[in-house]
């Protein structure tokens, strides 16, 4: 982990861009910033996630091991992002949950930019994950967050504060819906963090509290498109990620 962070620090500089969370939105490690992709752009990313910090609670009969998380985010109308995510377990090609096979846990998130950042006011977004159906309560949830940017020559700091609703609606039987409490504190109640970008070297450092644990990360972006990340979840579980941003023509 130390060697990877050192590599990122010594890598050749290019123009700065944002990093991306494990589940797809622009942000830090788990905590997103109040930002969206531009219209007609996309981001594809893959991240590792240590077994001790699984975002999915597979239960006693579920697969064991660390996860890898793939996500695809598409920008619409400069205000709306749609993120599709798939998480799987390393070393479990059949992805068995009990006696059933699965391609992995799938989820969808809609991000809507309510207010753009002004000189004195932060940007504000609403994130809704799996708004129509969920069999898993770990990632599902709704939250609102705000981000304020402070920028000087060569330096940029982004401060984000959010609140996640600790309840969600799930199917109860074939037709009924019921309000239940989430199984995980991930992005519930108050959460937030701070990221710092050293613009000449295109490096981002972040420190966050995701409603569950404190995480830290470092990242670098090449050619305004390809970004690499290394992070510590819970300040002790290492992970890495890679993201690519492109334009839809």
PyMOL commands that set and color helices and strands:
alter all, ss='L'
color gray80, all
select helices_A, chain A and resi 2-10+51-53+199-201
alter helices_A, ss='H'
color red, helices_A
select strands_A, chain A and resi 41-49+67-76+80-89+96-97+100-101+105-115+123-129+141-152+155-164+167-172+176-181+189-198+203-209+214-222+226-233+237-247
alter strands_A, ss='S'
color yellow, strands_A
deselect
rebuild
show_as cartoon
